[in-house]
């Protein structure tokens, strides 16, 4: 059995967990994925089976799309909801600064946030967070961070093709991003929070696009389990040849 299954990764699972589950369900030894998702994130994860694993490199560098939520006023050491709070907003911050609170977002509101968003569209520089899998001098940054160590990290250029404000409610901002490979959405959220003057962390993340695949093509783990039980998994396996241009 060879090809690609588009999985809707559940929260709390690593990308490796998903591959391990598919390996266990199918009995296929060679199983891989393109584009790692953090355990906190949900959404689209292309999983490659059998000989299709040889083609993973063709799918790693494409654009990525996300629906994200940032929570204002609290900075964390990991820049997301899995970390420890390192700063808190002062009492009455949101009332004094008149940050909008509404659902849905009325036209003309949230102008301050929208103006800040404009700054991040295009090519920007990001510094990899300490809690990340990136290696510096052969060591994973998150392993150093867990020891309390902080090392210098070089900024790298990424590109934001689209950054759209979806809604604001109380201390939360939901937004959509289309970006280049290697973009850290939690760094983006933290930087925007700093520009707002209150700090922020990434509190939810769903990947909805990983070129050329869309979340509408994805199946949850329960559905995959049921398809395996009735011997119909082949009906959702995509041939890798359809997506590789020569």
Rosetta silent file (secondary structure, phi, psi, omega in degrees, C-alpha in Angstrom):
SEQUENCE: XXXXXXXXXXXXXXXXXXXXXXXXXXXXXXXXXXXXXXXXXXXXXXXXXXXXXXXXXXXXXXXXXXXXXXXXXXXXXXXXXXXXXXXXXXXXXXXXXXXXXXXXXXXXXXXXXXXXXXXXXXXXXXXXXXXXXXXXXXXXXXXXXXXXXXXXXXXXXXXXXXXXXXXXXXXXXXXXXXXXXXXXXXXXXXXXXXXXXXXXXXXXXXXXXXXXXXXXXXXXXXXXXXXXXXXXXXXXXXXXXXXXXX
SCORE:     score description
SCORE:     0.000 S_00000001
   1 L     0.000  117.428 -176.182    0.000    0.000    0.000 S_00000001
   2 L  -129.048  144.613  177.801    1.627    3.224   -1.240 S_00000001
   3 E   142.758 -162.240 -174.383    0.453    6.820   -1.317 S_00000001
   4 E  -123.211  133.034  170.406   -0.620    9.750    0.861 S_00000001
   5 E  -112.979  131.020  178.321   -3.273    9.987    3.569 S_00000001
   6 E   -94.285  113.592 -175.710   -4.271   13.472    4.714 S_00000001
   7 E  -102.876  141.611  170.300   -4.781   13.333    8.487 S_00000001
   8 E   -93.797   96.151 -173.506   -6.512   15.874   10.730 S_00000001
   9 E   -65.738  130.006  177.209   -4.059   15.685   13.630 S_00000001
  10 L   -78.155  157.242  177.816   -5.678   15.813   17.079 S_00000001
  11 L   -66.399  141.897  178.726   -4.419   18.112   19.809 S_00000001
  12 L    93.485  -14.935  177.775   -1.862   16.562   22.139 S_00000001
  13 L   -92.070  142.424  169.063   -0.459   14.183   19.526 S_00000001
  14 L   -83.983  164.238  175.897    2.984   14.622   18.024 S_00000001
  15 H   -62.664  -34.380  176.652    3.423   14.150   14.284 S_00000001
  16 H   -64.509  -38.098  177.695    5.415   11.018   15.162 S_00000001
  17 H   -58.319  -41.864 -179.519    2.428    9.737   17.186 S_00000001
  18 H   -63.818  -46.887  179.408    0.248    9.997   14.084 S_00000001
  19 H   -61.782  -40.190  179.109    2.757    8.104   11.941 S_00000001
  20 H   -63.298  -40.371  178.705    3.104    5.450   14.622 S_00000001
  21 H   -63.670  -45.353  179.288   -0.680    5.042   14.759 S_00000001
  22 H   -64.773  -39.118  177.618   -0.927    4.635   10.976 S_00000001
  23 H   -60.505  -44.097 -179.729    1.978    2.185   11.047 S_00000001
  24 H   -66.602  -41.433 -176.970    0.197    0.123   13.722 S_00000001
  25 H   -69.600  -37.616 -172.232   -3.180    0.208   11.913 S_00000001
  26 H   -98.084  -22.407 -174.576   -1.851   -0.707    8.478 S_00000001
  27 L    78.350    6.459  178.963    1.154   -2.884    9.236 S_00000001
  28 L   -83.446  128.184 -175.480    3.158   -0.757    6.805 S_00000001
  29 L   -77.181  -41.469 -178.010    6.702   -0.252    8.054 S_00000001
  30 L   -88.739  106.783  178.344    7.601    2.813    6.010 S_00000001
  31 E  -138.384  129.678  179.088    5.451    5.727    7.177 S_00000001
  32 E  -142.923  177.639 -179.543    6.513    9.383    7.203 S_00000001
  33 E  -140.305  164.262  175.376    5.072   12.884    7.158 S_00000001
  34 E  -119.594  124.441  176.149    5.784   16.293    5.655 S_00000001
  35 L    83.989   87.980 -178.501    5.747   19.377    7.860 S_00000001
  36 L   -62.003  138.547  171.605    5.896   18.723   11.609 S_00000001
  37 L  -110.808  136.415  174.666    3.080   20.070   13.785 S_00000001
  38 L   -62.482  153.690  178.947    3.643   20.842   17.472 S_00000001
  39 L   -54.033  -36.169 -179.447    1.572   18.704   19.883 S_00000001
  40 L   -65.862  -28.400 -174.912   -0.591   21.735   20.759 S_00000001
  41 L   -79.008  155.862  173.759   -1.530   22.268   17.113 S_00000001
  42 E  -122.300  174.483  170.071   -4.284   20.489   15.216 S_00000001
  43 E   109.084 -158.543 -165.909   -5.062   20.099   11.558 S_00000001
  44 E   -63.546  122.331  175.085   -3.598   18.993    8.278 S_00000001
  45 E  -136.495  106.174  176.391   -0.755   16.478    8.346 S_00000001
  46 E   -71.407  126.726 -179.470    0.124   14.658    5.088 S_00000001
  47 E  -115.604  130.026 -173.741    1.218   11.097    5.910 S_00000001
  48 E  -106.469  134.105 -176.205    3.181    9.086    3.351 S_00000001
  49 E  -114.710  142.015  172.707    2.981    5.299    3.061 S_00000001
  50 H    58.723 -132.102 -176.949    5.382    2.772    1.571 S_00000001
  51 H   -66.627  -17.134  178.562    7.320    3.896   -1.488 S_00000001
  52 H   -65.811  -20.219  179.257    5.632    7.325   -1.291 S_00000001
  53 H   -62.062  -23.334  178.572    7.959    8.167    1.618 S_00000001
  54 H   -68.283  -15.383 -175.627   10.704    8.674   -0.975 S_00000001
  55 H  -102.434    3.861 -176.850    8.771   11.710   -2.242 S_00000001
  56 H   -53.214  -40.012 -175.454    8.370   13.568    1.072 S_00000001
  57 H   -60.002  -22.511  179.549   11.034   16.131    0.106 S_00000001
  58 H   -74.389  -13.631 -172.355    8.803   17.357   -2.741 S_00000001
  59 H  -115.481    1.268 -174.376    6.142   18.466   -0.250 S_00000001
  60 L   -82.844  -34.819 -169.032    8.132   20.105    2.554 S_00000001
  61 L   -89.491    1.297 -177.003    8.960   23.501    1.064 S_00000001
  62 L   -75.269  171.060  179.380    5.472   24.633   -0.007 S_00000001
  63 L   -63.921  152.353  178.166    3.318   27.357    1.542 S_00000001
  64 E  -123.627  145.224  178.140    1.502   26.699    4.826 S_00000001
  65 E  -127.177  141.229 -175.851   -1.838   28.102    6.001 S_00000001
  66 E  -140.197  150.438  161.846   -3.148   28.383    9.564 S_00000001
  67 E  -106.452  122.645 -173.436   -6.047   29.598   11.669 S_00000001
  68 E  -127.592  155.661  174.520   -4.467   30.841   14.891 S_00000001
  69 E  -128.755  131.902  174.803   -5.540   32.343   18.187 S_00000001
  70 E  -116.590  142.703  177.020   -3.376   34.552   20.376 S_00000001
  71 E  -106.952  123.073 -176.488   -4.133   35.510   23.958 S_00000001
  72 E   -79.487  152.660  169.270   -3.115   39.020   24.918 S_00000001
  73 L    92.366  -13.318 -179.597   -1.475   40.103   28.136 S_00000001
  74 L  -127.472  117.671  172.763    0.384   36.928   29.057 S_00000001
  75 E   -93.246  143.457  177.643    3.839   36.088   27.767 S_00000001
  76 E  -124.548  160.607 -177.520    5.071   32.498   28.191 S_00000001
  77 L   -69.446  -24.423  178.273    8.529   30.964   28.045 S_00000001
  78 L   -96.488   -6.825 -176.323    7.556   28.753   25.076 S_00000001
  79 L    74.009    5.054  176.611    5.552   31.557   23.377 S_00000001
  80 E  -136.577 -174.474 -173.076    2.478   29.290   23.404 S_00000001
  81 L   -72.898   -8.981 -179.921   -0.084   27.848   25.802 S_00000001
  82 L   -83.271  -10.703 -173.692    2.131   24.920   26.811 S_00000001
  83 L   -94.623 -178.022  177.911    4.610   27.171   28.599 S_00000001
  84 L   -93.011  138.165  178.256    4.866   28.970   31.923 S_00000001
  85 E   -65.662  132.729  178.527    3.594   32.535   32.215 S_00000001
  86 E  -115.415  -17.020  171.425    6.470   34.979   32.578 S_00000001
  87 E  -143.641  150.917  178.006    4.499   38.264   32.487 S_00000001
  88 L  -125.322  151.584  177.975    0.920   39.228   33.311 S_00000001
  89 L   -71.828  151.819  176.017   -1.050   42.331   32.239 S_00000001
  90 L   -72.052  152.838  179.841   -1.545   45.098   34.747 S_00000001
  91 L   -56.084  133.812  177.523   -5.057   45.424   36.251 S_00000001
  92 L    78.379    8.196 -175.818   -7.429   47.280   33.940 S_00000001
  93 H   -54.646  -48.059 -173.063   -5.044   47.121   30.973 S_00000001
  94 H   -69.922  -32.064  177.365   -7.693   46.239   28.390 S_00000001
  95 H   -70.087  -44.694 -178.537  -10.148   48.889   29.595 S_00000001
  96 H   -63.476  -40.879 -176.533   -7.501   51.639   29.606 S_00000001
  97 L   -87.721   -2.670  174.888   -6.187   50.733   26.164 S_00000001
  98 L    52.608   41.572  172.818   -9.681   50.286   24.739 S_00000001
  99 L   -68.983  133.393 -174.329   -8.859   47.096   22.878 S_00000001
 100 L   -66.057  148.006  178.518  -12.053   46.049   21.095 S_00000001
 101 L  -136.779  105.765 -176.336  -14.110   43.157   22.416 S_00000001
 102 E  -166.482  162.372  175.849  -16.803   41.847   20.108 S_00000001
 103 L  -153.494  120.761   -5.223  -17.994   38.928   17.958 S_00000001
 104 L   -76.029  178.741 -175.560  -18.204   39.198   15.039 S_00000001
 105 L   -79.937  112.745  178.742  -15.830   42.075   14.349 S_00000001
 106 L   -65.299  150.888  179.626  -17.801   45.157   13.207 S_00000001
 107 L   -60.932  135.265  177.782  -16.451   47.066   10.236 S_00000001
 108 L    92.638  -10.088  178.665  -14.031   49.794   11.274 S_00000001
 109 L   -94.398  167.397  178.807  -13.095   48.227   14.614 S_00000001
 110 L    67.576   23.989 -175.793   -9.799   46.627   15.496 S_00000001
 111 H   -63.639  -35.491  179.684   -7.919   49.220   13.443 S_00000001
 112 H   -61.680  -43.863  179.812   -4.950   49.208   15.799 S_00000001
 113 H   -66.071  -43.583 -178.947   -4.537   45.465   15.387 S_00000001
 114 H   -62.590  -38.543  179.013   -4.969   45.624   11.614 S_00000001
 115 H   -64.444  -40.889  178.367   -2.328   48.324   11.311 S_00000001
 116 H   -66.234  -38.931  178.369    0.141   46.211   13.265 S_00000001
 117 H   -56.320  -38.359 -176.901   -0.682   43.178   11.082 S_00000001
 118 H   -58.296  -31.556 -178.608    0.389   45.138    7.986 S_00000001
 119 H   -61.917  -26.803 -172.820    3.914   45.337    9.379 S_00000001
 120 L  -100.454    0.935  177.699    4.284   41.560    9.165 S_00000001
 121 L   -84.990  130.489 -176.534    3.062   40.973    5.604 S_00000001
 122 E   111.092 -160.131 -179.858    5.951   40.274    3.232 S_00000001
 123 E   -81.913  126.511 -178.918    9.483   39.153    3.995 S_00000001
 124 E  -133.687  165.764  176.658   10.315   39.411    7.701 S_00000001
 125 E  -105.758  136.716  176.378   13.040   38.184   10.050 S_00000001
 126 E  -129.194  142.772  173.506   12.302   35.748   12.887 S_00000001
 127 E   -99.750  123.457  179.163   14.528   34.420   15.624 S_00000001
 128 L   -55.145  136.030  179.559   13.854   30.724   16.367 S_00000001
 129 L   -70.259  154.815  178.154   12.442   30.315   19.897 S_00000001
 130 L   -61.187  -38.713  177.238   14.490   28.518   22.539 S_00000001
 131 L   -86.023   78.087  177.140   11.737   25.931   22.876 S_00000001
 132 L  -151.565  165.698 -177.227   12.091   24.553   19.340 S_00000001
 133 L   -84.877   -1.089 -179.731   13.631   21.566   17.597 S_00000001
 134 L   -62.218  143.224  179.708   16.142   23.700   15.716 S_00000001
 135 E   -97.281  138.380  170.988   19.761   22.722   16.314 S_00000001
 136 E  -127.423  121.410 -175.372   22.512   25.139   17.368 S_00000001
 137 L    53.828   39.450  175.792   26.009   23.653   17.488 S_00000001
 138 L    79.769    3.508 -177.903   24.469   20.197   17.110 S_00000001
 139 E  -117.803  137.001  176.923   22.118   20.543   20.087 S_00000001
 140 E   -65.942  132.843 -177.614   18.326   20.869   20.030 S_00000001
 141 H   -60.651  -39.679 -176.665   17.302   24.240   21.411 S_00000001
 142 H   -65.099  -28.283  177.746   14.464   22.843   23.509 S_00000001
 143 H   -69.739  -37.676  176.411   16.893   20.535   25.330 S_00000001
 144 H   -68.305  -41.284 -178.441   19.045   23.521   26.250 S_00000001
 145 H   -61.975  -37.835  179.728   15.969   25.527   27.252 S_00000001
 146 H   -65.759  -21.936  176.823   14.835   22.793   29.630 S_00000001
 147 L   -90.152    1.153 -178.799   18.183   23.169   31.394 S_00000001
 148 L    84.285   11.270 -178.817   17.612   26.893   31.705 S_00000001
 149 L   -91.275  142.359  175.011   20.196   27.733   29.049 S_00000001
 150 L  -124.738  126.589 -179.355   19.727   30.503   26.507 S_00000001
 151 L  -120.814  160.923  177.576   21.977   30.656   23.441 S_00000001
 152 L   -68.581  136.181  176.175   22.314   33.079   20.561 S_00000001
 153 L  -126.419  135.293  178.817   20.140   32.235   17.572 S_00000001
 154 L   -76.870  137.888  174.181   20.500   33.757   14.157 S_00000001
 155 E   -68.039  149.679  176.057   17.455   35.442   12.672 S_00000001
 156 E  -132.912  153.372 -176.844   16.206   33.931    9.463 S_00000001
 157 E   -87.214  131.763  172.753   14.029   35.313    6.706 S_00000001
 158 E  -129.966  173.557 -179.199   10.512   33.994    6.188 S_00000001
 159 E  -132.625  131.748  174.958    7.614   35.376    4.190 S_00000001
 160 E  -103.057  114.994 -178.577    4.030   36.103    5.214 S_00000001
 161 E   -85.497  -32.120 -178.172    1.791   36.110    2.138 S_00000001
 162 E  -148.537  135.065  175.232   -1.450   36.792    3.978 S_00000001
 163 E  -141.616  103.284 -172.092   -2.241   37.916    7.541 S_00000001
 164 E  -118.634  127.950  174.862   -5.948   38.508    8.116 S_00000001
 165 E   -74.678  125.777  179.916   -7.711   39.503   11.321 S_00000001
 166 E   -97.777  -50.198  176.686  -10.778   37.297   11.806 S_00000001
 167 E  -165.071  160.444  176.705  -12.162   38.423   15.161 S_00000001
 168 E  -128.581  131.621  175.002  -11.366   39.854   18.566 S_00000001
 169 E  -142.637  118.931 -178.130  -13.105   38.878   21.785 S_00000001
 170 L    54.141 -117.171 -176.254  -11.924   40.062   25.171 S_00000001
 171 L   -99.898   17.371 -176.396   -8.229   39.161   25.371 S_00000001
 172 E  -120.376  139.192  176.466   -8.164   36.856   22.323 S_00000001
 173 E  -122.434  126.227  175.900   -7.420   37.592   18.674 S_00000001
 174 E  -105.184  135.890 -177.331   -8.130   35.043   15.954 S_00000001
 175 E  -146.761  161.234  177.886   -6.301   35.416   12.650 S_00000001
 176 E  -114.201  138.666 -178.083   -5.486   33.558    9.437 S_00000001
 177 E  -129.416  136.649  166.524   -1.956   33.217    8.075 S_00000001
 178 E  -121.361  123.731 -169.276   -0.547   32.027    4.758 S_00000001
 179 E  -147.355  171.603  177.633    3.227   31.819    5.006 S_00000001
 180 L   -79.540  162.873  174.173    6.434   30.228    3.816 S_00000001
 181 L   -54.662  141.431  174.979    7.935   27.050    5.220 S_00000001
 182 L    87.879    1.729  178.003    9.722   27.544    8.528 S_00000001
 183 L   -75.869  130.742  175.546    7.557   30.388    9.823 S_00000001
 184 L   -92.774  110.263 -178.832    6.993   30.242   13.587 S_00000001
 185 H   -69.798  -30.604  178.348    3.402   31.307   14.225 S_00000001
 186 H   -70.816  -31.784  173.449    4.057   31.548   17.973 S_00000001
 187 H   -66.856  -41.589  177.668    6.912   33.979   17.336 S_00000001
 188 H   -58.788  -46.524 -179.995    4.540   35.979   15.122 S_00000001
 189 H   -62.835  -43.748 -179.181    1.908   36.050   17.892 S_00000001
 190 H   -65.357  -40.497  179.565    4.449   37.077   20.528 S_00000001
 191 H   -65.428  -41.071  178.036    5.867   39.850   18.320 S_00000001
 192 H   -64.385  -40.990  177.459    2.403   41.229   17.598 S_00000001
 193 H   -60.529  -39.202  177.468    1.629   41.150   21.323 S_00000001
 194 H   -65.939  -39.476  178.304    4.782   43.139   22.018 S_00000001
 195 H   -65.307  -30.899  176.717    3.787   45.694   19.367 S_00000001
 196 H   -75.597  -15.160  176.713    0.411   46.050   21.088 S_00000001
 197 L    89.918    4.922 -176.970    2.286   46.780   24.296 S_00000001
 198 L  -122.083  -10.629 -174.559    0.778   43.988   26.359 S_00000001
 199 L    77.902  164.840 -179.972    2.568   40.838   25.223 S_00000001
 200 E  -168.708  165.130  170.707    0.816   37.693   24.023 S_00000001
 201 E  -139.254  158.304  177.831    1.167   33.981   23.462 S_00000001
 202 E   -76.831  120.533 -175.770   -0.217   31.555   20.884 S_00000001
 203 E  -107.696  -13.237  175.098   -3.197   29.815   22.475 S_00000001
 204 E  -159.991  147.746 -179.818   -4.535   27.735   19.564 S_00000001
 205 E  -151.714  127.284  175.017   -3.326   26.703   16.114 S_00000001
 206 E  -126.327  123.853  174.270   -4.924   24.746   13.286 S_00000001
 207 E   -83.792  125.927 -178.167   -3.106   24.085   10.026 S_00000001
 208 E  -111.589   -9.036 -177.849   -5.584   24.316    7.175 S_00000001
 209 E  -152.472  136.052  171.625   -3.218   24.218    4.205 S_00000001
 210 E  -145.757  102.199 -169.045    0.099   22.625    3.291 S_00000001
 211 L   -46.317  127.240    6.969    0.702   22.953   -0.423 S_00000001
 212 L  -102.223   22.519 -172.024   -0.933   21.339   -2.329 S_00000001
 213 E  -102.037  150.275 -179.821   -3.282   19.903    0.318 S_00000001
 214 E  -123.833  153.105 -177.937   -6.256   21.489    2.153 S_00000001
 215 H   -57.914  -25.033  178.983   -7.922   20.596    5.451 S_00000001
 216 H   -64.710  -16.370  179.115  -11.099   19.693    3.517 S_00000001
 217 H   -92.429   -2.927 -170.404   -9.214   16.594    2.306 S_00000001
 218 L   -88.011  151.108  177.218   -8.293   15.451    5.832 S_00000001
 219 E  -121.697  139.622  177.865   -9.672   12.529    7.849 S_00000001
 220 L   -78.293  167.019 -175.264   -9.620   12.204   11.619 S_00000001
 221 H   -61.357  -38.551 -179.621   -8.029    9.228   13.326 S_00000001
 222 H   -61.562  -41.759  178.295  -11.366    7.615   14.212 S_00000001
 223 H   -63.361  -42.318  178.070  -12.432    7.632   10.557 S_00000001
 224 H   -61.206  -43.145  177.824   -9.122    6.054    9.552 S_00000001
 225 H   -58.890  -43.808 -179.022   -9.603    3.341   12.187 S_00000001
 226 H   -66.787  -38.999  178.507  -13.088    2.570   10.854 S_00000001
 227 H   -64.640  -37.598  176.875  -11.880    2.438    7.245 S_00000001
 228 H   -64.087  -42.141 -178.326   -9.176   -0.042    8.247 S_00000001
 229 H   -60.093  -37.630 -177.001  -11.771   -2.229   10.025 S_00000001
 230 L   -97.589    7.927  177.052  -13.929   -2.505    6.914 S_00000001
 231 L    69.462   31.507 -177.465  -10.974   -2.851    4.531 S_00000001
 232 L  -119.760   19.519 -178.808  -11.591    0.433    2.742 S_00000001
 233 H   -59.954  -31.482 -178.473   -8.522    2.482    3.646 S_00000001
 234 H   -59.648  -21.065 -177.733   -7.436    2.399    0.009 S_00000001
 235 H   -72.804  -14.451 -179.251  -10.360    4.707   -0.855 S_00000001
 236 H  -115.772    7.576  178.806   -8.695    7.645    0.914 S_00000001
 237 L   -89.647  125.487 -178.176   -5.101    7.047   -0.192 S_00000001
 238 E   -94.903  133.525  177.034   -3.915    9.595   -2.757 S_00000001
 239 L   -70.263  127.549 -174.959   -1.386    8.557   -5.409 S_00000001
 240 H   -62.353  -27.777 -176.954    1.761   10.618   -4.972 S_00000001
 241 H   -62.568  -26.363 -178.375    2.263   10.885   -8.740 S_00000001
 242 H   -68.788  -18.078 -170.889   -0.767   13.211   -9.044 S_00000001
 243 H  -115.407    0.438  179.540    0.961   15.909   -6.990 S_00000001
 244 L  -105.279  120.155  177.308    4.533   15.863   -8.264 S_00000001
 245 L   -95.516  134.135 -178.421    5.269   18.075  -11.259 S_00000001
 246 L   -95.189    0.000    0.000    8.266   17.125  -13.338 S_00000001
